[in-house]
Structure formats: structure tokens, C-alpha cells
């Protein structure tokens, strides 16, 4: 890949970060199933935000598996892991104490939360870091593997991932036990091939394909249609007898994220200079915003009702971006917090 900074990667990073903040801003409201208009809108928005985490894993796979530096264990342990681990630990400590101050009925004291970090994230929002660290640790081996196989072999690998990690588990969990039991893989036969690893490799596989002319209107229409189908499914499956439709929603998700990825990639030569500059400035803040947004939402919800998720989202995003932007301009501090 070209060493020049790719605008579309930054666009996906910023877009996905915004969706993550939106999703977690709606989470408290969605946990109380009122099924009124406000809840229904929040539920629909959260269905749209489901593309965020797969997109994050895809751009991680694209950038890491296309880099020659990935072969270097020295670079991995001195740079890549340090860059994600230090801010993660710092914000976990801040969040543990912040959560205890906000929630006086917390089951664990902050020190207990911190000591249990290896076992359980301090905040649920931090779950993403755990598979990301695992993928970083595996990245030199994955790089050696994917660099030596052709596109057909990678596609074969992804088809297996799709069947055994997405389709069959959905069949098991969304059909009556008398049916699903026949699709449940014998535990000793399961191979470690996680959903996050699949998207990680998928991001790399997509970048290996040639730039093809893509009709943006057709792609946008397909994305809207598939998202609309998944939104409808999210309401239909509130009826337990309709859970089977979740299988279709699970299959749609990888297709949607591929379409989004390809569409934004195809726009690479066409992003206006002002937009590219703005995105390039915002992209380095996304990790810090991710680490800060969980405790920020908890804090804001002390003053804003969860039903006002739009205000919570806007206030959280603005507060996190401003704080991380300020911290990122302080030489030593930016390495610790961002």
C-alpha cells in the first residue's frame, strides 16, 4: 500500500467513532423497553451503529496487515502495543474511580475493578480493546500468513468464517432447541476464529482487490435497503416466535460494512482538500475519544435523563473531542491519554 495517508481510512475511523458514541448514548434508554416512539427511534439508530465495530476491525486489519513493520516484533512491543495499552490503562483507572463516585451502589470498589481488568473491563464499552490487543499480538503471524496466500484462499477462509462464526451460531440461538441442537458444533471441534479476527482479515482482503468503478448511488441504495431490513428485523424479533429473522440480520451486517468500506474507499481521489484536512486532524483523537466517552456518558446522565439521548450524544462527543484535542497538543500527556 502507498505510504501516503489514506483519507478514506480516517473517514471510516471518525465515522465509526461517532457511531460508537451514539450507540452507548442510547444504551440506558434501550435497556428499559418502553416501546414508545422515542425508544423506537433509539432502537433504529442502534441498529445502524452496529456497523461501527466491524469497520474498526476492518481498518485495523487493512493498515496493520498491509504494513511491512508488522513483521517486526520489536516494533510491535515498543510502539504498537504501548500506543494502545498505556492510554487504555490510564483511562481504565480514571473510569474506575469516576464510576465509583457517580454510582455509590457499585458492586466493586475502584481498586477491585482495576485489579480485575485482565478478567473483565472496567467499563463494558472497553470490551473492544481486548480482542484488539489479541489481534495485535497475533499480527506478525497473520501478516506472514496472508502475504503468502492468494485472494482465492483468503476468500475461502472468509467464507468458512461466515458460515461457522456468523450463520451457524445464529441458527443455534434463534431456532427452537429441538432444531438448533443439530447445528451446534461439538465444543472440541471449534477452532479459534473469532468474529473480530474475521473482520480484521476481511479489511485486508478488501484492500487487496483492485479499485473498481463503483456506482455510489447504487451502493448507497443497497446500504439503505439492507439497513432498513435490519431495522425492521429488530422490531419484528421483539416477538420471540420471530427470532429466526435474526439470522438474516446477521448475514446482512458483513455485506453492509463491505459496501460502506468500498464506497468510502472509492471516494479517495474525490475528497475535497478542506474535508481531508479536517478529517486528518480529527482522526488521531478517535482512540482517546473512545476511551473517554464511557465515563463521560455516565457523568452527563447524572444531569440529563437517558430519554434525551440526543443531548447526551452531542454533549459527550463535543466534550470528549475538546478534551482529547487539548491533551493531544501537550507533548508528554498525549502519549498517556490519547
C-alpha positions as CSV (number, residue, x, y, z in Angstrom):
1,X,0.0,0.0,0.0
2,X,1.0,3.6,-0.6
3,X,2.7,5.2,2.4
4,X,0.7,8.4,1.9
5,X,-2.0,8.8,4.5
6,X,-5.3,7.4,3.2
7,X,-8.2,9.8,3.7
8,X,-10.8,7.1,3.5
9,X,-9.3,5.2,6.4
10,X,-9.5,8.3,8.5
11,X,-13.1,8.9,7.3
12,X,-14.1,5.4,8.4
13,X,-12.3,5.9,11.7
14,X,-14.1,9.1,12.5
15,X,-17.5,7.8,11.2
16,X,-17.2,4.7,13.3
17,X,-16.2,6.6,16.4
18,X,-19.3,8.8,16.1
19,X,-21.5,5.8,15.8
20,X,-19.9,4.2,18.9
21,X,-20.7,7.2,21.0
22,X,-24.2,7.4,19.6
23,X,-24.8,3.7,20.4
24,X,-23.7,4.0,24.0
25,X,-25.7,7.2,24.4
26,X,-28.8,5.2,23.6
27,X,-27.9,2.1,25.7
28,X,-29.5,3.1,29.0
29,X,-32.8,4.0,27.3
30,X,-32.9,0.8,25.3
31,X,-32.4,-1.3,28.5
32,X,-35.9,-0.1,29.6
33,X,-38.1,-1.4,26.9
34,X,-40.9,1.2,26.8
35,X,-41.6,0.6,23.0
36,X,-42.8,4.2,22.6
37,X,-41.7,6.5,19.7
38,X,-38.6,7.7,21.5
39,X,-37.4,4.2,22.3
40,X,-38.2,3.0,18.7
41,X,-36.1,5.8,17.2
42,X,-33.2,4.9,19.6
43,X,-33.5,1.2,18.7
44,X,-33.4,2.1,15.0
45,X,-30.3,4.2,15.5
46,X,-28.5,1.5,17.4
47,X,-29.1,-1.0,14.6
48,X,-27.4,1.5,12.2
49,X,-24.5,1.8,14.7
50,X,-23.8,-1.9,14.6
51,X,-21.5,-1.3,11.6
52,X,-19.1,0.7,13.8
53,X,-17.1,-2.1,15.5
54,X,-16.7,-4.2,12.3
55,X,-15.5,-1.2,10.5
56,X,-12.9,-0.5,13.2
57,X,-11.6,-4.1,13.0
58,X,-11.5,-3.8,9.2
59,X,-9.4,-0.6,9.1
60,X,-7.1,-2.2,11.7
61,X,-6.7,-5.3,9.5
62,X,-6.2,-3.1,6.5
63,X,-3.5,-0.9,7.9
64,X,-1.6,-3.5,10.0
65,X,-1.6,-6.4,7.6
66,X,-0.5,-4.1,4.8
67,X,2.4,-2.7,6.7
68,X,5.9,-4.2,6.5
69,X,6.5,-3.0,10.1
70,X,4.1,-5.8,11.2
71,X,6.9,-8.4,10.7
72,X,8.9,-6.7,13.4
73,X,8.3,-7.9,17.0
74,X,10.4,-5.1,18.2
75,X,8.1,-2.5,16.6
76,X,5.0,-4.4,18.0
77,X,6.1,-4.3,21.6
78,X,7.9,-0.9,21.6
79,X,5.3,1.0,19.6
80,X,2.0,-0.6,18.7
81,X,1.2,-2.2,22.0
82,X,2.5,0.7,24.0
83,X,0.4,3.1,22.0
84,X,-2.9,1.3,22.8
85,X,-2.0,-0.2,26.3
86,X,-0.8,3.0,28.1
87,X,-3.9,5.2,27.4
88,X,-6.2,2.2,28.0
89,X,-4.8,1.5,31.4
90,X,-4.8,5.2,32.3
91,X,-8.4,5.8,31.3
92,X,-9.4,2.5,32.9
93,X,-8.1,3.8,36.3
94,X,-9.8,7.2,35.7
95,X,-13.1,5.4,34.8
96,X,-13.0,3.0,37.7
97,X,-12.7,5.9,40.2
98,X,-15.1,8.1,38.3
99,X,-17.7,5.3,38.1
100,X,-17.5,4.7,41.9
101,X,-18.0,8.4,42.5
102,X,-21.1,8.5,40.3
103,X,-22.6,5.1,41.2
104,X,-22.4,4.8,45.0
105,X,-24.1,1.4,44.8
106,X,-21.4,-0.1,42.6
107,X,-20.8,-3.8,43.4
108,X,-17.0,-3.4,43.3
109,X,-14.7,-0.7,44.7
110,X,-12.4,1.0,42.1
111,X,-9.3,-0.8,43.2
112,X,-11.1,-4.1,42.8
113,X,-12.2,-3.1,39.3
114,X,-8.7,-2.2,38.3
115,X,-7.2,-5.4,39.7
116,X,-9.7,-7.4,37.8
117,X,-9.0,-5.7,34.5
118,X,-7.5,-8.8,32.9
119,X,-10.6,-10.7,33.7
120,X,-13.2,-8.0,33.0
121,X,-13.1,-4.5,31.5
122,X,-13.7,-1.6,33.9
123,X,-16.5,-0.3,31.7
124,X,-18.4,-2.5,29.3
125,X,-17.5,-0.1,26.5
126,X,-13.9,-1.2,26.8
127,X,-14.6,-4.7,25.6
128,X,-13.3,-3.8,22.1
129,X,-9.7,-3.3,23.4
130,X,-9.4,-7.0,24.5
131,X,-9.8,-8.6,21.0
132,X,-7.8,-5.7,19.6
133,X,-4.8,-6.4,21.8
134,X,-5.1,-10.1,20.9
135,X,-5.1,-9.2,17.2
136,X,-2.0,-7.0,17.7
137,X,-0.2,-9.9,19.4
138,X,-1.1,-12.2,16.5
139,X,-0.5,-9.7,13.8
140,X,3.1,-10.8,12.9
141,X,1.9,-14.3,12.3
142,X,-1.2,-13.2,10.5
143,X,0.9,-10.9,8.3
144,X,3.2,-13.9,7.4
145,X,0.2,-16.0,6.6
146,X,-1.9,-13.6,4.4
147,X,1.1,-12.3,2.5
148,X,1.7,-15.8,1.2
149,X,-1.8,-16.8,0.0
150,X,-3.7,-15.6,-3.0
151,X,-7.1,-13.8,-3.0
152,X,-9.0,-17.1,-3.6
153,X,-7.5,-18.7,-0.5
154,X,-8.4,-15.6,1.6
155,X,-11.9,-15.6,0.3
156,X,-12.2,-19.3,1.2
157,X,-11.1,-18.5,4.7
158,X,-13.7,-15.8,5.0
159,X,-16.5,-18.0,3.7
160,X,-15.6,-20.5,6.4
161,X,-15.6,-17.7,9.0
162,X,-19.0,-16.5,7.7
163,X,-20.6,-20.0,7.9
164,X,-19.1,-21.2,11.2
165,X,-18.9,-17.9,13.1
166,X,-21.9,-16.0,11.9
167,X,-24.5,-18.1,10.3
168,X,-24.5,-21.4,12.3
169,X,-24.3,-19.7,15.8
170,X,-27.3,-17.6,14.7
171,X,-29.2,-20.7,13.7
172,X,-28.4,-22.3,17.0
173,X,-29.5,-19.3,19.1
174,X,-32.6,-18.3,17.0
175,X,-34.3,-21.6,16.4
176,X,-36.1,-23.9,18.9
177,X,-33.6,-26.1,20.8
178,X,-35.0,-29.2,19.0
179,X,-33.8,-27.7,15.7
180,X,-30.8,-25.6,16.8
181,X,-29.0,-28.5,18.6
182,X,-28.3,-30.1,15.2
183,X,-26.3,-27.1,14.1
184,X,-24.3,-26.6,17.3
185,X,-20.7,-27.5,16.7
186,X,-19.2,-30.0,19.1
187,X,-17.0,-27.9,21.5
188,X,-13.9,-29.9,20.9
189,X,-14.2,-29.3,17.2
190,X,-14.3,-25.5,17.5
191,X,-11.3,-23.7,16.1
192,X,-10.3,-20.3,17.5
193,X,-11.5,-18.0,14.7
194,X,-13.4,-15.1,16.3
195,X,-15.7,-12.6,14.8
196,X,-13.2,-9.8,15.3
197,X,-10.4,-11.8,13.6
198,X,-12.7,-12.4,10.6
199,X,-13.4,-8.6,10.2
200,X,-9.7,-8.0,10.7
201,X,-8.8,-10.2,7.8
202,X,-11.8,-9.0,5.8
203,X,-10.4,-5.5,5.9
204,X,-7.1,-6.7,4.5
205,X,-8.8,-8.8,1.8
206,X,-10.9,-5.9,0.6
207,X,-7.8,-3.7,0.1
208,X,-6.1,-6.4,-2.0
209,X,-8.8,-6.1,-4.6
210,X,-8.3,-3.7,-7.4
211,X,-10.1,-0.3,-7.3
212,X,-13.2,-0.9,-9.4
213,X,-15.6,1.7,-10.6
214,X,-18.4,1.8,-8.1
215,X,-21.8,3.4,-8.6
216,X,-22.1,5.5,-5.4
217,X,-25.9,5.8,-5.9
218,X,-26.4,2.1,-6.3
219,X,-24.1,1.3,-3.3
220,X,-25.9,3.9,-1.1
221,X,-29.2,2.4,-2.1
222,X,-28.1,-1.1,-1.2
223,X,-26.8,0.1,2.1
224,X,-30.0,1.9,2.9
225,X,-32.1,-1.1,1.9
226,X,-30.1,-3.6,4.0
227,X,-30.0,-1.3,7.0
228,X,-33.8,-0.8,6.7
229,X,-34.3,-4.6,6.6
230,X,-32.2,-5.0,9.8
231,X,-34.1,-2.2,11.5
232,X,-37.4,-3.9,10.6
233,X,-36.0,-7.2,11.9
234,X,-35.0,-5.6,15.2
235,X,-38.7,-4.8,15.8
236,X,-40.1,-8.0,14.3
237,X,-37.9,-10.1,16.6
238,X,-39.3,-8.5,19.7
239,X,-41.8,-11.3,19.3
240,X,-39.9,-14.4,20.5
241,X,-41.6,-16.5,17.8
242,X,-39.9,-14.4,15.1
243,X,-36.3,-14.8,16.3
244,X,-35.4,-16.7,13.1
245,X,-35.2,-13.4,11.2
246,X,-32.1,-12.5,13.3
247,X,-30.1,-14.9,11.0
248,X,-30.8,-12.7,8.0
249,X,-29.8,-9.6,10.0
250,X,-26.5,-11.3,11.0
251,X,-25.8,-12.2,7.3
252,X,-26.6,-8.6,6.2
253,X,-24.1,-7.0,8.6
254,X,-20.9,-8.1,6.9
255,X,-22.4,-7.2,3.5
256,X,-23.3,-3.7,4.7
257,X,-19.8,-3.0,6.2
258,X,-18.1,-4.2,3.0
259,X,-20.4,-1.8,0.9
260,X,-19.6,1.1,3.3
261,X,-15.9,0.3,3.2
262,X,-15.8,0.0,-0.6
263,X,-17.9,3.2,-1.1
264,X,-15.7,5.4,1.1
265,X,-12.6,3.8,-0.5
266,X,-13.8,4.6,-4.0
267,X,-14.2,8.3,-3.0
268,X,-10.4,8.5,-2.1
269,X,-9.5,10.7,-5.1
270,X,-12.6,12.9,-4.7
271,X,-12.5,14.1,-1.1
272,X,-12.2,18.0,-1.0
273,X,-9.0,19.3,0.4
274,X,-10.7,21.1,3.2
275,X,-12.6,18.0,4.2
276,X,-9.5,15.8,4.0
277,X,-7.6,18.3,6.3
278,X,-10.5,18.3,8.8
279,X,-10.7,14.5,8.9
280,X,-6.9,14.2,9.2
281,X,-7.0,16.5,12.2
282,X,-9.9,14.6,13.9
283,X,-8.7,11.0,13.2
284,X,-5.9,10.9,15.8
285,X,-8.4,11.9,18.5
286,X,-10.7,8.9,17.9
287,X,-8.9,6.5,20.3
288,X,-8.8,9.0,23.1
289,X,-12.5,9.8,22.5
290,X,-13.3,6.1,22.6
291,X,-11.5,5.7,25.9
292,X,-13.1,8.8,27.5
293,X,-16.7,8.6,26.2
294,X,-17.9,5.9,28.6
295,X,-17.3,7.7,31.8
296,X,-18.4,11.0,30.1
297,X,-21.8,9.4,29.3
298,X,-22.2,8.2,32.9
299,X,-21.4,11.7,34.2
300,X,-23.7,13.5,31.8
301,X,-26.6,11.1,32.6
302,X,-26.4,12.5,36.2
303,X,-27.8,15.7,34.8
304,X,-29.6,14.6,31.6
305,X,-32.3,11.9,31.5
306,X,-31.5,8.9,29.4
307,X,-34.6,9.6,27.3
308,X,-32.7,12.7,26.0
309,X,-30.1,10.5,24.2
310,X,-29.6,13.1,21.5
311,X,-28.4,15.7,24.1
312,X,-26.3,13.0,25.8
313,X,-24.7,12.1,22.4
314,X,-24.0,15.7,21.4
315,X,-22.6,16.7,24.8
316,X,-20.5,13.6,25.1
317,X,-19.0,13.9,21.6
318,X,-18.2,17.7,22.0
319,X,-16.7,17.3,25.5
320,X,-14.6,14.3,24.5
321,X,-13.3,15.8,21.3
322,X,-12.4,19.1,23.0
323,X,-10.6,17.4,25.9
324,X,-8.7,15.0,23.7
325,X,-7.7,17.8,21.3
326,X,-6.3,19.8,24.2
327,X,-4.5,16.8,25.6
328,X,-3.1,15.8,22.2
329,X,-1.2,19.1,22.0
330,X,0.7,18.5,25.2
331,X,3.9,16.6,24.3
332,X,4.2,14.0,27.1
333,X,0.5,14.0,28.1
334,X,-0.7,13.0,24.6
335,X,1.2,9.7,24.8
336,X,-0.5,8.8,28.1
337,X,-4.1,9.9,27.4
338,X,-4.6,9.7,23.6
